[in-house]
Structures are given as C-alpha cells and as structure tokens.
Amino acid sequence: MNDQQPRRPAKPHRRPKKDPVRFLAFEALRAVDERDAYANLVLPPLLKKARAKGDFDNRDAALATELVYGTLRRQGTYDAIVAACIDRPLREVDPPVLDVLNMGVHQLLGTRIPTHAAVSASVELARVVLGEGRAKFVNAVLRKVSADDLDGWVAKVAPSYEEDAEDHLAVVHSHPRWIVSALWDALGGGRAGIEDLLEADNERPEVTLVARPGRSTTDELLTALGDENGLPGRWSPYAVRMAEGGEPGALTAVQEGRAGVQDEGSQLVAAALAAAPVEGRDSRWLDGCAGPGGKAALLAALAAERGAALLAAEKQPHRARLVERALAGNPGPYQVITADGTRPPWSAGSFDRVLMDVPCSGLGALRRRPEARWRRRKEDLENFAPLQRALLREALSAVRVGGVVGYATCSPHLAETRVVVDDVLKGRGGRPVEAEWVDARPLMPGVPALGDGPDVQLWPHLHGTDAMYLALLRRTA
Ligand SMILES: C[S@@+](CC[C@H](N)C(=O)[O-])C[C@H]1O[C@@H](n2cnc3c(N)ncnc32)[C@H](O)[C@@H]1O
C-alpha cells in the first residue's frame, strides 16, 4: 500500500471537519516526536488553551490525554500491527502518518470507541493534517486493523513465548526488547511476574500526596478530599491517594507547601533513611542530589521534628530553584545550594545522614513518561555509571563514622543499583570505602515482598509505586 498518492487536480468533495480532541492529540504526538518533548509537559498547556477557548470540557480533556498516553505507551505493539497491514517497511511511512495510524489503532484496539467512529475520526483527521491521498491510505490500513481485536492481532504479529520469550513480551506489552531483558534480570522469577510488571508500566499511576509531617496530616488531606476522592496510602504513613481526575493544586495544604505530590516509593525511601539507626549526634542531614525536591521536602520536615538541619544540594540551578520552592515554609533549619556532588563544597565526615538519589535511566518510572521507554538507549547506562559511583563515593565521604548513607535510584536496573554499591564498597575503580550494609527492609514496616535484603527494591506491580531502589550503608571507619 502506498501513502504517496499522485496529485489530483480535483478538490475533495467537501471540506474536512476538524475534530478538536483528535487534532490536539495529534499536535501533542508530533511535538513528542519532532521536538523530543515530554508528553506530560506538552499536554497540559495544550489542554489549558483548548479549555480557555471553550473547545474542551473534562471529557474531551480525558479523551485527548488517553489518546496521547495510550498511543505512546502501546507504540511497540501498534507499530507491529501496522507493519503487518502495509506492504513496505514501517520506517518508510512518514512519522506524521504513523502518528495518525497509531492513534487510530489505539482507538480501535485499546478503547471502547466504536469501530466506525474510530476509523472515520482518524480518516477525517488525516484529511485535515495529511491531505486527501494519505487519508485514503489511513482508511485502508485501519479497515484492515479493524478486522480483528487486540488479542487476535497480537497472536498474529508477536513471536510465540516458546520461540522467543523476550521478543514475545516486547511486542505483547509494548516495551523495547532490551528493557524487557533488563527488567527481567532485576526482577528474577518466571513469566507471571515479568508480565505483571510490564503491564503495570502500561497503567496510568495514581496521584499520591504526601502530608509533610509537622505541617499537615493525612487526616487533613482526606477530609479536604472527601470519602469519594481520597484514600489512605498503602504503605507510607504520610501518603494519601487521590481518585482519578483529582486536582492536587486545588488543595489548600498543597498550595501552602504543607503537602505535595509524591510517589509512595519516594516517600518510603526518605522515611527509611530518616529511620535508620545512628549512634550519637543526629543533627546534620544532607540530600546531595535534591532536585526537584520531593525527598528533600519530606526529609526536611522529618529533620525539623528532631531538631536536625537539612542541606539540600543540586547541580542544576533551575532545579535548585525547584528545591527552594519545595522547602519554603519548612519549620526547621535548612539550606539549598547549587553544588556538584562530585566536587562538594562541604567537608568530609560532616553529616549524620546523607541521601544520594542519583541521576539514572528512570526505568522504574516508565508509567509516568509514556515516551521514555522509546527514547532510552542501552548506552545511556554506561554514561550514568561513572557519575553514580562518584556520587556514592562522595556520599560515603560526606558522612561521619557511624552515620548512614542512602543510595537511591528510580531504576531497578542492576547496573545502576546493586552493582554500583558493590563496586564502590569493594573499591573498584576508586579508593576502598569502609562501610557496612544496613538492612533497609525493617525500615519500611508493613511493606511486603521487599526481597532478600539488605537493600530494597520496590515494584509497580507489587507495591503500586515506582520501581525505587534503596541501599543503606553505615560508615565504619
Ligand atoms: C533522581 S533526581 C533526584 C530526585 C530528588 N531526590 C527528588 O526526590 O525530588 C537526580 C538529581 O541529581 C541532579 N544531579 C545530577 N548530577 C549531579 C551532581 N553531580 N551533583 C548534584 N546533583 C546532580 C540532577 O540534576 C537531578 O535533579
């Protein structure tokens, strides 16, 4: 099939009708593809503009969001289906045509939109944004796609599990194969676990709030939200879960910075570091990679309750400003500085607790960034590796003997988690460090399935959190 139809002098017999929801979703998909934009940053201003013009109500906004997020998340599966419906390689289809097609496939196979509506709306969109010739191509492809449902298509286009397990999972659950492989290595176990994990990456995460201790309470948040719109957190004593469609910014406690939006996994990491036993002085805490400030704000609130002070350091000035904003109004002493944690301005041995929540591939937060899995490359891990080791070494140098370091990532990839900690403890590629493991599991009380320890790996499919990793280490000499 060919999307390069010959130009015809005749005009289309009627003007194509612009459907604002699909047009906006297409605009967002183009921005993600052309400008490497993030869907979660591109979409809100587009929706705001459409609402201001009176084009959109809440249902339109929800549909546009579903079309953008669903199309991006399921791109791997949809690409394979489209490839089976055309007679040339997928890479020869122009990206805007592929966006219209994939969004059409999502409507056909991933939503309850009736077939005729999904096809005709996609063809109409193609007329507006691609022209009549390509609209015919879109029509022909989507008619083929509509001949089967998602399970039927997957059975046709994915290799069988027995033939090639990783490729099968990659097509069925729409992840790059190398990510399937890396996540499976980190998770271990058989088919059921990895399938649950990959499917959890395709779900939209709940919005979780944190009631910063001493400044707000979960009761305050639950009362403000009402029974319909709020639920207590699953694991963190500071967490409240919001019902879908809730607006965190509408809550007074959030407007005043006494509460914030924070994944429960991130809350658990900060709370576990704060709860780790240290002997003697406990008054100076450091967050060495603080931006944008979620964990720093919780740590600062916990530090204030104990009369300790938090120093929050961040390399990027604009992110340091976000940390300032997150910490504003904290009742105890704190300071935010712009600093490179690998060339720290602080003296060795000066802190009692240190958090290093290092830059990483973010493979643990794929639920939040629908396009991230297609952008990340295996090689990115090699780029992060020296920085992660250097930051952990500096964290262990910053803490006093007897003090505790928390090394955290928002990735479960072994090359960013256990391997980094083992390398640093064994002095590979640097000076040896005298430190011992602290078992992190008892510091997340009530949380099941934390693994064999002493470090902790959280998982979206098991805990409903991002796949945060935490290793706790105590300086021994
Ligand atoms: C995973 S994020 C931290 C998230 C943060 N802890 C939170 O909960 O909001 C890592 C941060 O480290 C910062 N960073 C990167 N290299 C750094 C360095 N050499 N020194 C200090 N911060 C650095 C990044 O700009 C980024 O803001």
The ligand as an ORCA input file, in Angstrom:
! r2SCAN-3c Opt
* xyz 0 1
  C      16.870     11.438     40.531
  S      16.994     13.139     40.606
  C      16.730     13.446     42.326
  C      15.278     13.458     42.709
  C      15.053     14.077     44.077
  N      15.785     13.381     45.116
  C      13.595     14.124     44.459
  O      13.110     13.259     45.189
  O      12.911     15.055     44.023
  C      18.715     13.421     40.463
  C      19.089     14.900     40.558
  O      20.517     14.955     40.638
  C      20.951     16.113     39.938
  N      22.393     15.930     39.639
  C      22.959     15.395     38.552
  N      24.300     15.391     38.675
  C      24.590     15.930     39.875
  C      25.782     16.213     40.571
  N      26.967     15.932     40.038
  N      25.694     16.792     41.774
  C      24.494     17.096     42.315
  N      23.323     16.876     41.703
  C      23.366     16.294     40.492
  C      20.044     16.158     38.734
  O      20.025     17.459     38.187
  C      18.713     15.739     39.353
  O      17.994     16.860     39.774
*
